[in-house]
């Protein structure tokens, strides 16, 4: 990996950090926002889902035009709009204003994820893409290690508005560096096939079994993973009795662990096969999911170990998954397809939050019921993803674009 690739990946990882943090910080704020606005779990789940649904819609619409522009310009446009929306979240005086602000942030944020993955896929060959995705996904780890605990610390010290000010300010500092050091990404514009009628694009996706499998894979992965996240923090505080100063340590411990393991898992995926690594991580993740959502009384340090392990294997699933999904289409169609993929990703994250909100019930003392049900559903969906990944890997090998069949 040369210096230009490394700089680009670091910048994209930094951008991904702020983007992921903005989304992640909303979920652990449930035990602040529900009492503050006196809202139900269903209303809180809509705060989480509003961002992802609007991001999903934006990503779907973006699929029809993003391949007609320099990916860097699209990324910067989406990122600046996202930061403005996040600033509005920080200034929100009411539940309704916050809900609208989340929708605005999501509309622009929907452009970001697909462009980051498309740029990585354009820059890095498939045989080295696992480690590249590991670096990008390490942003999730850094957001957990530093961002979420620090954001919650700010919320404890001041109020819930503080974390959003933090994200908006950090992103504003990053923008000039992106403008200066991120290379132009317009190589896909050199082919005439870069422009395509939107209806033709939809028809192509609908007729391509590889793309449909990849989208189904993404949908099931997101739905299974995010069934248990929105109410993890309220469960740990109001049901298990851990304090607001302890619960951020769950994210910190998990983030430190994944920060170390993500690049290693990326290298392993490149070496032994992305589908094999995904299978191992997915099956292993079932055990901590079952334990976390049925947590018996235990010392906090054991809870840290369980949640940290869950973060590692959950992140370990995403790294090979993203690498496989990014390879189902040619470079000139990658931006459009990854926008579709990002749209599906966001919509199913929002759907997971809404479903969890319908299942979970808040008691008068703010404790919640039925959290274990979200865990059972998550496990079933995780097992379903194994079917998608097996079929997708088989088809990629048959086309000669996946890992070598003799590996």
Legacy VTK file of the C-alpha trace (Angstrom):
# vtk DataFile Version 3.0
C-alpha trace
ASCII
DATASET POLYDATA
POINTS 407 float
0.000 0.000 0.000
1.592 3.266 -1.150
1.544 6.586 0.706
-1.307 8.098 -1.340
-3.516 5.086 -0.668
-2.645 5.205 3.016
-3.433 8.940 3.335
-6.732 8.492 1.500
-7.720 5.590 3.746
-6.844 7.525 6.911
-8.924 10.501 5.777
-11.851 8.286 4.821
-11.584 6.474 8.140
-11.629 9.838 9.965
-14.692 10.920 8.001
-16.301 7.553 8.712
-15.554 8.079 12.406
-17.645 11.253 12.607
-20.383 9.770 10.437
-20.624 6.574 12.485
-20.344 8.465 15.772
-23.290 10.685 14.879
-25.413 7.588 14.326
-24.006 5.585 17.234
-24.326 8.338 19.821
-28.105 8.487 19.382
-28.575 4.904 20.564
-26.848 5.167 23.975
-28.634 8.491 24.537
-31.894 6.583 24.995
-31.626 6.720 28.765
-31.201 10.522 28.504
-33.763 11.339 25.823
-36.660 9.153 26.999
-36.834 10.806 30.458
-35.907 14.286 29.113
-38.678 14.444 26.506
-40.925 11.975 28.384
-41.195 9.776 25.296
-41.916 6.077 24.862
-39.554 3.402 23.479
-41.505 3.619 20.212
-40.883 7.375 19.949
-37.225 6.926 20.785
-36.886 4.192 18.162
-38.339 6.635 15.632
-35.593 9.130 16.518
-33.061 6.437 15.652
-34.951 5.213 12.597
-35.690 8.684 11.185
-32.013 9.145 10.319
-31.640 5.742 8.715
-34.898 5.888 6.760
-34.098 9.304 5.286
-30.539 8.168 4.581
-31.926 5.094 2.853
-34.215 7.172 0.639
-31.382 9.570 -0.204
-29.070 6.672 -1.022
-31.664 5.131 -3.333
-32.227 8.380 -5.236
-28.474 9.049 -5.366
-27.934 5.746 -7.155
-29.382 7.321 -10.295
-26.809 10.083 -10.624
-23.705 9.554 -8.434
-21.785 7.724 -11.166
-22.066 10.855 -13.329
-19.865 12.867 -10.945
-16.478 12.809 -9.303
-16.940 10.659 -6.183
-14.906 13.138 -4.133
-17.312 15.995 -4.950
-20.364 13.906 -4.081
-18.731 12.851 -0.825
-17.916 16.431 0.198
-21.393 17.681 -0.709
-23.031 14.984 1.388
-20.624 15.436 4.284
-21.060 19.205 4.586
-24.851 18.831 4.502
-24.624 16.088 7.098
-22.623 18.362 9.426
-25.225 21.125 9.091
-27.962 18.634 9.998
-25.955 17.454 12.999
-25.532 21.036 14.179
-29.320 21.423 14.017
-29.609 18.318 16.215
-27.346 19.986 18.767
-29.591 23.072 18.784
-32.886 21.153 19.011
-35.177 22.446 21.811
-37.988 19.894 21.352
-38.566 16.280 20.367
-40.193 17.353 17.090
-37.299 19.653 16.153
-34.792 16.896 16.923
-36.773 14.444 14.797
-36.740 16.824 11.819
-33.022 17.520 12.314
-32.271 13.791 12.280
-34.158 13.489 9.000
-32.113 16.327 7.465
-28.831 14.836 8.672
-29.890 11.479 7.254
-30.738 12.886 3.825
-27.155 14.050 3.398
-25.629 11.202 5.380
-27.172 8.774 2.912
-24.653 9.947 0.331
-21.618 9.316 2.524
-21.393 5.586 3.216
-21.740 4.455 -0.397
-19.160 6.976 -1.608
-16.607 5.913 1.009
-16.948 2.247 0.039
-16.918 3.051 -3.679
-13.747 5.134 -3.340
-12.038 2.338 -1.398
-13.129 -0.215 -4.010
-11.836 2.010 -6.837
-8.511 2.655 -5.120
-7.674 -0.784 -3.736
-7.582 -4.078 -5.717
-9.819 -6.882 -4.464
-6.917 -8.998 -3.238
-5.922 -6.187 -0.824
-9.395 -4.863 -0.124
-9.908 -6.841 3.069
-7.205 -4.919 4.936
-8.475 -1.642 3.396
-11.990 -2.349 4.640
-10.466 -3.283 7.997
-8.918 0.197 8.214
-12.195 1.874 7.261
-14.167 -0.261 9.694
-11.647 0.583 12.415
-13.467 3.928 12.493
-16.265 2.047 14.229
-13.768 0.918 16.836
-12.378 4.404 17.372
-15.918 5.749 17.649
-16.538 3.159 20.355
-13.194 3.615 22.136
-13.178 7.384 22.164
-16.255 8.897 20.561
-19.177 7.236 22.312
-17.674 7.243 25.847
-16.487 10.826 25.391
-19.858 11.823 23.953
-21.628 10.253 26.913
-19.182 11.952 29.258
-20.093 15.292 27.656
-23.778 14.425 28.078
-23.155 13.625 31.755
-21.136 16.788 32.265
-23.416 19.173 30.367
-26.492 17.741 28.633
-27.490 15.564 25.668
-26.921 18.441 23.214
-23.154 18.299 23.801
-22.277 15.165 21.772
-23.830 16.616 18.618
-21.834 19.836 19.000
-18.745 17.652 19.329
-19.444 15.741 16.079
-20.264 18.897 14.106
-17.132 20.684 15.321
-14.834 17.751 14.613
-16.274 17.323 11.129
-15.780 21.004 10.351
-12.071 20.629 11.180
-11.791 17.589 8.885
-13.364 19.162 5.759
-10.298 21.224 4.660
-8.074 18.142 4.869
-10.482 16.154 2.718
-10.486 18.930 0.135
-6.706 19.121 0.101
-5.530 15.525 0.280
-8.297 13.272 -1.041
-7.533 12.568 -4.730
-9.981 13.171 -7.543
-12.103 10.090 -8.096
-13.380 10.470 -11.664
-11.772 7.469 -13.364
-15.182 5.824 -13.740
-16.279 8.774 -15.934
-13.924 7.773 -18.747
-16.342 5.128 -20.023
-19.552 6.032 -21.832
-21.438 3.427 -19.826
-21.125 5.598 -16.699
-24.416 7.346 -17.603
-27.538 5.261 -17.593
-31.288 5.758 -17.512
-32.623 5.284 -13.954
-35.241 2.769 -15.075
-32.605 0.784 -16.921
-30.458 0.830 -13.779
-33.291 -0.574 -11.657
-33.988 -3.231 -14.272
-30.317 -4.225 -14.355
-30.222 -4.653 -10.584
-33.494 -6.611 -10.576
-32.174 -8.996 -13.261
-28.732 -9.500 -11.733
-28.849 -12.328 -9.186
-25.443 -11.347 -7.807
-26.626 -7.838 -6.957
-29.900 -9.121 -5.493
-28.001 -11.616 -3.340
-25.638 -8.879 -2.171
-28.550 -6.590 -1.270
-30.306 -9.418 0.562
-27.084 -10.163 2.402
-26.743 -6.522 3.469
-30.391 -6.322 4.565
-30.220 -9.421 6.761
-26.836 -8.432 8.216
-28.082 -5.002 9.298
-31.448 -6.251 10.542
-29.881 -8.915 12.726
-27.145 -6.705 14.141
-29.232 -3.653 15.036
-32.127 -5.479 16.662
-30.377 -5.391 20.033
-28.347 -2.155 19.915
-30.978 0.614 20.425
-31.972 -0.580 23.894
-28.627 -1.949 25.076
-27.805 1.140 27.141
-31.263 1.500 28.778
-31.208 -2.233 29.572
-27.793 -2.014 31.210
-28.723 1.033 33.303
-32.388 0.583 34.178
-32.570 -3.241 34.272
-29.083 -4.284 35.355
-28.449 -1.284 37.615
-25.164 -0.063 36.114
-24.547 3.666 36.346
-24.269 6.270 33.581
-20.529 6.314 34.233
-20.216 2.541 33.795
-22.240 2.009 30.613
-19.871 4.048 28.376
-17.162 1.542 29.334
-19.063 -1.127 27.372
-18.428 0.796 24.170
-14.891 1.650 25.181
-13.934 -1.960 25.922
-15.546 -3.192 22.714
-13.965 -0.415 20.702
-10.461 -1.075 22.016
-10.847 -4.759 21.218
-12.120 -4.163 17.672
-9.519 -1.468 17.033
-6.902 -4.166 17.556
-8.705 -7.000 15.804
-10.246 -5.268 12.746
-6.994 -4.986 10.719
-6.072 -8.539 11.745
-9.436 -9.872 10.632
-9.081 -7.959 7.359
-5.711 -9.599 6.680
-7.110 -12.995 7.625
-10.029 -12.507 5.231
-7.609 -11.693 2.386
-5.495 -14.724 3.219
-7.952 -17.553 3.886
-11.118 -16.309 2.192
-13.694 -13.675 3.014
-16.621 -16.092 3.098
-14.813 -18.405 5.529
-14.008 -15.581 7.934
-17.585 -14.330 7.743
-18.952 -17.795 8.579
-16.708 -18.107 11.646
-17.553 -14.639 12.945
-21.299 -14.983 12.339
-21.626 -18.334 14.090
-19.457 -17.165 16.998
-21.541 -13.998 17.440
-24.622 -16.041 18.351
-23.316 -16.842 21.823
-22.686 -13.289 23.115
-26.001 -12.129 21.589
-27.869 -14.779 23.578
-26.002 -13.901 26.765
-26.260 -10.107 26.504
-30.021 -10.120 25.955
-30.585 -12.670 28.765
-27.982 -11.247 31.107
-28.082 -12.695 34.632
-26.709 -10.726 37.596
-22.926 -10.661 37.256
-19.959 -8.404 38.043
-19.484 -5.501 35.669
-16.047 -6.689 34.545
-17.622 -9.895 33.196
-20.219 -7.845 31.345
-17.343 -5.872 29.793
-15.743 -9.115 28.602
-18.960 -10.409 27.045
-19.861 -7.146 25.308
-16.265 -6.646 24.147
-16.236 -10.094 22.555
-19.564 -9.335 20.887
-18.169 -6.118 19.413
-15.178 -8.020 17.998
-17.141 -10.745 16.235
-19.855 -8.342 15.039
-17.258 -6.051 13.501
-15.487 -9.146 12.189
-18.595 -10.057 10.198
-18.852 -6.660 8.556
-15.287 -6.525 7.190
-15.446 -9.534 4.822
-19.110 -8.782 4.076
-18.329 -5.287 2.753
-15.432 -6.594 0.685
-17.628 -9.250 -0.960
-20.532 -6.898 -1.632
-18.250 -4.273 -3.220
-17.119 -6.769 -5.857
-20.403 -7.804 -7.460
-20.372 -5.027 -10.087
-17.872 -3.406 -12.430
-16.143 -0.138 -11.401
-18.256 2.057 -13.716
-21.445 0.814 -11.984
-19.995 0.547 -8.483
-21.095 3.968 -7.241
-24.713 3.366 -8.226
-24.796 -0.125 -6.790
-23.116 0.884 -3.534
-25.688 3.664 -3.205
-28.405 1.037 -3.552
-26.556 -1.087 -1.022
-26.162 1.838 1.379
-29.853 2.601 0.973
-30.808 -0.965 1.853
-28.365 -0.852 4.763
-29.864 2.321 6.220
-33.482 1.261 5.708
-32.966 -2.062 7.446
-31.075 -0.448 10.322
-34.102 1.800 10.764
-36.462 -1.145 10.407
-34.513 -3.016 13.101
-34.872 -0.045 15.439
-38.615 0.234 14.774
-39.148 -3.505 15.313
-37.148 -3.387 18.538
-39.253 -0.421 19.675
-42.443 -2.379 19.015
-41.158 -5.369 20.975
-39.649 -3.581 23.974
-41.966 -2.161 26.628
-40.974 0.559 29.141
-42.029 0.171 32.756
-42.875 3.154 35.020
-39.375 2.926 36.561
-37.835 3.186 33.036
-36.750 -0.466 33.022
-37.676 -2.421 29.876
-39.316 -5.754 29.120
-38.957 -8.230 26.209
-35.362 -7.302 25.421
-34.500 -11.009 25.193
-36.971 -11.377 22.308
-34.870 -8.999 20.205
-31.905 -11.281 20.883
-33.716 -14.394 19.657
-34.755 -12.627 16.461
-31.193 -11.365 15.955
-29.839 -14.915 16.201
-32.330 -16.267 13.651
-31.504 -13.520 11.164
-27.762 -14.021 11.683
-28.168 -17.670 10.714
-30.080 -16.556 7.620
-27.103 -14.469 6.475
-25.048 -17.659 6.138
-27.252 -18.740 3.252
-26.708 -15.446 1.474
-22.937 -15.445 1.939
-22.571 -19.055 0.743
-24.577 -18.445 -2.430
-22.895 -15.099 -3.128
-19.403 -16.555 -2.728
-20.272 -19.483 -5.003
-21.512 -17.153 -7.745
-18.514 -14.816 -7.469
-16.109 -17.747 -7.822
-18.033 -19.037 -10.812
-17.637 -15.636 -12.480
-13.939 -15.538 -11.531
-14.192 -12.336 -9.485
-14.069 -13.770 -5.970
-11.291 -15.528 -4.140
-9.596 -18.297 -6.002
-11.480 -21.545 -5.700
-8.271 -23.397 -4.952
-7.668 -21.425 -1.739
LINES 1 408
407 0 1 2 3 4 5 6 7 8 9 10 11 12 13 14 15 16 17 18 19 20 21 22 23 24 25 26 27 28 29 30 31 32 33 34 35 36 37 38 39 40 41 42 43 44 45 46 47 48 49 50 51 52 53 54 55 56 57 58 59 60 61 62 63 64 65 66 67 68 69 70 71 72 73 74 75 76 77 78 79 80 81 82 83 84 85 86 87 88 89 90 91 92 93 94 95 96 97 98 99 100 101 102 103 104 105 106 107 108 109 110 111 112 113 114 115 116 117 118 119 120 121 122 123 124 125 126 127 128 129 130 131 132 133 134 135 136 137 138 139 140 141 142 143 144 145 146 147 148 149 150 151 152 153 154 155 156 157 158 159 160 161 162 163 164 165 166 167 168 169 170 171 172 173 174 175 176 177 178 179 180 181 182 183 184 185 186 187 188 189 190 191 192 193 194 195 196 197 198 199 200 201 202 203 204 205 206 207 208 209 210 211 212 213 214 215 216 217 218 219 220 221 222 223 224 225 226 227 228 229 230 231 232 233 234 235 236 237 238 239 240 241 242 243 244 245 246 247 248 249 250 251 252 253 254 255 256 257 258 259 260 261 262 263 264 265 266 267 268 269 270 271 272 273 274 275 276 277 278 279 280 281 282 283 284 285 286 287 288 289 290 291 292 293 294 295 296 297 298 299 300 301 302 303 304 305 306 307 308 309 310 311 312 313 314 315 316 317 318 319 320 321 322 323 324 325 326 327 328 329 330 331 332 333 334 335 336 337 338 339 340 341 342 343 344 345 346 347 348 349 350 351 352 353 354 355 356 357 358 359 360 361 362 363 364 365 366 367 368 369 370 371 372 373 374 375 376 377 378 379 380 381 382 383 384 385 386 387 388 389 390 391 392 393 394 395 396 397 398 399 400 401 402 403 404 405 406
